[in-house]
Amino acid sequence: MGSFCQRDLDLIGPDSTVAMAADRMRQRTVGSLIVVDESRHPIGIVTDRDLVIRALADARDADLTPVSEVMTPDIVVATSDMSIHSALRLMRDGPFRRLPIVDSEGALIGLVTSDVMLIRIGREFGEIASLIELETPAAANWCQPTAPNSTE
């Protein structure tokens, strides 16, 4: 799963404020931050939606409210040796679009998102289709729409 894993991560501590989380999301142009403890173990995730629904809509003071009060706790994680199929199943069953990757000690080492997985899988299928098309000349004309008969 290493080729699908993002290693430049956007992190925040549980005691950081909602205002700090929002500012970091804006600076990094991301919609989520992984919440980690001192040992870099993921303990939650906070999304832009969490900030709106659990902080802004509840009229919480963004400068005083800690991320731990608005984050989604107890997140599901995967390991780097997990298959893509297993990771996709976890995401589908969740349902969620982000899956933190941890090492054998449970420390965060990366993140897989459904968006990145779909883009990479789509590219792979595109490359396979190109190879098949090159090797199968008849495939280039298969099921192509025909021009309307202009002689009628």
Beta strands, then each sheet from edge to edge (+ up, - down):
strand 1: 11-12
strand 2: 32-36
strand 3: 42-47
strand 4: 72-73
strand 5: 78-79
strand 6: 98-102
strand 7: 108-113
sheet 1: 1+ 2+ 3- 4+
sheet 2: 5+ 6+ 7-
end
